[in-house]
Amino acid sequence: MSADRLLNMLRFQERLQRETYGIDVLNLGPEERVQFIKNQILAATDELHEALNETSWKPWSTSFGEVKDDAYFGELIDLWHFVMNLFLVAYPGLDVEALAPAIELRYLEKRKINVQRQEDGYDGKSSKCWGCARALDDPTTGCGEIDDEDNSMWCDGREGWYTCGGARV
């Protein structure tokens, strides 16, 4: 998807929130923002379940493996609305024109990390912070400074030193 197409969708979504629901997503106060994020995540989770319901995902079912393509696709579109809302409130004060290229850039960065993880034999466990379990190779994680004296690791997410088992030092 080009950044221009993504930008257009984000513009439409911001306008939908503002004009239809009366929510200025680009200028929410801190408590409003948290409530909005919570509501969008709950709605997105519900849409994921609705998408799953358009498949016969139960291996014990005689209809296992069937997907109602159009209904499934429609639920993903519903989900995309809520995901765009979450992006719109990700960085307060960031306008929609700056958001689309930021999403594209962060996606490309994360894709590169995911490819490297697979090439390195990523196991999903050994490269995590001992305190908060965030991935150490993620640039948004400030964890990872290790103290060799007591075998502890600095955890930025929980602001402290933790042992390999996750106990606070």
C-alpha positions as CSV (number, residue, x, y, z in Angstrom):
1,M,0.0,0.0,0.0
2,S,1.4,3.4,-0.9
3,A,1.7,6.0,1.8
4,D,-0.7,8.2,-0.2
5,R,-3.4,5.6,0.0
6,L,-2.8,5.1,3.7
7,L,-2.9,8.8,4.2
8,N,-6.3,9.1,2.4
9,M,-7.7,6.3,4.6
10,L,-6.4,8.0,7.8
11,R,-7.9,11.3,6.7
12,F,-11.3,9.6,6.1
13,Q,-11.1,7.9,9.4
14,E,-10.2,11.1,11.3
15,R,-13.0,12.9,9.6
16,L,-15.4,10.0,10.4
17,Q,-14.5,10.3,14.1
18,R,-14.8,14.1,14.2
19,E,-17.9,14.6,12.0
20,T,-19.9,11.5,12.8
21,Y,-19.0,10.7,16.4
22,G,-17.9,14.2,17.6
23,I,-14.5,12.9,18.7
24,D,-11.5,15.0,17.9
25,V,-9.0,12.1,18.0
26,L,-6.1,14.4,17.3
27,N,-6.7,16.5,20.4
28,L,-7.8,14.2,23.2
29,G,-6.8,14.9,26.8
30,P,-4.8,12.2,28.6
31,E,-7.8,10.5,30.3
32,E,-9.9,10.7,27.2
33,R,-7.1,9.3,25.2
34,V,-6.7,6.3,27.5
35,Q,-10.5,5.6,27.5
36,F,-10.5,5.9,23.7
37,I,-7.6,3.5,23.3
38,K,-9.3,1.0,25.7
39,N,-12.6,1.2,23.7
40,Q,-10.8,0.8,20.4
41,I,-8.8,-2.2,21.6
42,L,-11.9,-3.9,23.0
43,A,-13.8,-3.2,19.7
44,A,-10.8,-4.5,17.6
45,T,-10.6,-7.6,19.7
46,D,-14.3,-8.2,19.1
47,E,-13.8,-7.8,15.4
48,L,-11.0,-10.4,15.4
49,H,-13.4,-12.8,17.1
50,E,-16.1,-12.0,14.5
51,A,-13.5,-12.6,11.8
52,L,-12.6,-16.0,13.4
53,N,-16.3,-16.8,13.5
54,E,-16.4,-16.6,9.7
55,T,-14.1,-19.5,9.5
56,S,-14.6,-23.1,10.6
57,W,-11.6,-23.0,12.8
58,K,-12.5,-25.9,15.1
59,P,-10.4,-28.9,14.0
60,W,-13.0,-31.3,15.4
61,S,-15.7,-29.9,13.2
62,T,-16.8,-31.6,10.0
63,S,-16.6,-28.2,8.2
64,F,-13.0,-27.5,9.4
65,G,-11.1,-25.5,6.9
66,E,-13.9,-23.5,5.4
67,V,-13.8,-19.7,5.2
68,K,-16.7,-17.4,4.3
69,D,-14.5,-15.1,2.3
70,D,-16.6,-12.0,1.9
71,A,-17.8,-12.1,5.5
72,Y,-14.3,-12.7,6.8
73,F,-13.0,-9.8,4.6
74,G,-15.8,-7.5,5.9
75,E,-14.8,-8.2,9.5
76,L,-11.2,-7.3,8.7
77,I,-12.4,-4.0,7.3
78,D,-14.3,-3.4,10.5
79,L,-11.1,-4.2,12.4
80,W,-9.1,-1.9,10.2
81,H,-11.3,1.1,11.2
82,F,-10.4,0.5,14.9
83,V,-6.7,0.0,14.1
84,M,-6.6,3.3,12.2
85,N,-8.3,4.9,15.2
86,L,-5.5,3.5,17.4
87,F,-2.9,4.9,15.1
88,L,-4.6,8.3,15.1
89,V,-4.1,8.6,18.8
90,A,-0.7,7.0,19.0
91,Y,1.3,10.3,19.0
92,P,-0.7,13.3,20.4
93,G,-0.1,16.4,18.2
94,L,1.1,14.4,15.2
95,D,-1.0,15.4,12.2
96,V,-2.4,12.8,9.8
97,E,0.1,13.9,7.0
98,A,3.0,12.9,9.3
99,L,1.3,9.7,10.6
100,A,1.1,7.8,7.3
101,P,4.8,7.9,6.5
102,A,5.6,7.2,10.2
103,I,3.5,4.0,10.0
104,E,5.2,3.0,6.7
105,L,8.7,3.6,8.2
106,R,8.0,1.7,11.4
107,Y,6.4,-1.2,9.5
108,L,9.5,-1.5,7.3
109,E,11.8,-1.3,10.3
110,K,9.8,-4.0,12.2
111,R,9.7,-6.2,9.0
112,K,13.4,-6.1,8.9
113,I,13.7,-7.2,12.5
114,N,11.2,-10.0,11.9
115,V,13.2,-11.3,8.9
116,Q,16.4,-11.1,11.0
117,R,14.8,-13.0,13.9
118,Q,13.8,-15.9,11.6
119,E,17.3,-16.0,10.0
120,D,18.8,-16.1,13.5
121,G,16.5,-18.9,14.7
122,Y,14.2,-16.8,16.9
123,D,12.7,-18.9,19.7
124,G,10.5,-16.1,21.2
125,K,12.0,-16.4,24.7
126,S,15.8,-16.0,24.9
127,S,15.9,-12.5,23.5
128,K,13.4,-11.0,25.9
129,C,13.9,-8.6,28.8
130,W,14.1,-10.4,32.2
131,G,11.8,-7.8,33.8
132,C,9.0,-6.9,31.3
133,A,9.5,-9.6,28.6
134,R,9.8,-7.0,25.8
135,A,11.9,-8.1,22.8
136,L,15.5,-6.7,23.2
137,D,15.9,-6.2,19.5
138,D,12.9,-3.9,19.3
139,P,14.2,-0.3,19.0
140,T,11.4,0.9,21.3
141,T,12.7,-1.2,24.1
142,G,15.1,0.6,26.4
143,C,15.9,-2.6,28.3
144,G,19.0,-4.8,28.1
145,E,22.0,-3.2,30.0
146,I,23.5,-6.2,31.8
147,D,25.4,-6.1,35.1
148,D,27.8,-9.1,35.0
149,E,28.5,-8.9,38.8
150,D,25.0,-10.1,39.8
151,N,23.8,-11.3,36.4
152,S,21.0,-8.7,36.3
153,M,19.5,-6.8,33.5
154,W,18.1,-3.2,33.4
155,C,14.4,-3.1,32.6
156,D,13.2,0.2,31.2
157,G,9.5,-0.9,31.3
158,R,9.6,-1.7,35.0
159,E,12.4,0.7,35.9
160,G,14.7,-1.5,37.8
161,W,17.3,-4.3,37.7
162,Y,16.0,-7.9,37.3
163,T,17.6,-11.4,37.4
164,C,17.2,-13.9,34.7
165,G,14.1,-15.4,36.4
166,G,12.4,-12.0,36.5
167,A,13.0,-11.3,40.2
168,R,13.7,-7.6,41.1
169,V,17.3,-7.1,42.4
